[in-house]
Amino acid sequence: MSTDGKINYVEFPSLNIETTKKFFSGVFGWSFTDYGPEYTAFSDAGLNGGFYQSDLTASSEKGGALIVLYSNNLEDTQSRIQAAGGSIIKPIFSFPGGRRFHFSDPNGNEYAVWSA
């Protein structure tokens, strides 16, 4: 399969890089490599990417892309997100093909998690 023209990397804003790393490593098991105090790259997330220091946040209401993660157990993932300082912004709901919920990380960025 050719990699030409394929999504290869994604970057998100982060109000606090250390909080971001703690949240995503604790909840989802992501690994991080720091590139200075204002940037960290993540791996073990299905698609590699990074977080950059910023006062901005990303949300679908502001026109940002919605990143959707997969979970084998929505309720367990939701509990881990809340215990790690994330907020549920749309509770679990059904849609054709499965169920999902939306959350914000401790920085205020919006993501979703779905399950079949």
N, C-alpha and C positions, 0 to 999 in steps of 0.2 A: 504494500500500500504506500503510495506516495505521500510524503509529508508536506509537499508544496501546497500552499493555500489552506492548510488545516490550522485550527486553533492550537497553539503550542504553549501558551503561558497566559496567566491572568494576574492582574494586580489590583489591590484594594487599598483604600485609605485606612489609616489607623491613628487614632488619637493617642494611643499609648502602646508602643511596640511590645513591651514586656507583658502587659495585660493580655494582648492579642495572642502571644505565644503560649502563655499559660492556659488560656481558654481553649484554643484549638488543639493543643497537645493533650490536655486533660479530657476533653469531651470526645474528640474524634481520632486521637492518636497521631496527629500530624507531626512531622519533624521539621526543624528550622535550622537555617544557616544564616548567621548575621553577616551583613555587608555594611559595616559602620553602624552608628547609633540611630540612623533614620530609615533603615531598610532591613528587612529580613525576608528570606526566601523560604517557601514551604515545599515539602514533598510528602509522599505517602497520602495524598489526597485524591488520587485518581487523575488529576491534572496538576502539574506544577505551577507555582505562581509566587507572588510575594505581597508583602504589606509595606507601604511607605508611610512615613510620618506625615500627617495632615490633620487640619482642623475640620475637614469635610467628612461627610458620611454618605453612604450609598443606599438608596432605597428605590423600589419600583415606583412609588408615588412621585418621586422626583425625576422619573424617566431612566433610572439606572437599570442595568441588566439584573435579572433575578437569578442568582446562583442556587441551584436545587441539588441537595445532597440526598443520598439514598440511605435508608435505615431498614434493618430487618425487624425492628421493634420500635414503632413510633413513640409509644408511651415511655419506654426506657430512655430513648434519646431525648425526649422532651424533659424528663426529670433531670438528666445529666446537664442539659443546657441551663436549666434554672438553678441547679445547685452550683454551677460554675459562674454565675453572675449574668447569664443571658436572660432576655425577656421574651415571652411568647406574645407575639403581636397579632396573630390570627390562630385561634385554636384549631385542633384537628378537624378537618372537614373532608367529605368524600368528593371525588371528582371521577369522571369516566376513566377507569384504569387503576384506581387506587384511592389512597387517602394521603393527606399532607397537612402540615402546619407551617406557619412562618414565624421566624424569630429574629431578634436583633442580638448581635454580639455585645459585649460590654462597651464597645465603641459607638454603638448605634447603627451599625450596618445591618441591612436586612438580608436574610437568606431564607430558604425553605428546605424542608425535609419531607420526602415522600416515601411511601411503601406500597407495594402491590396489594 
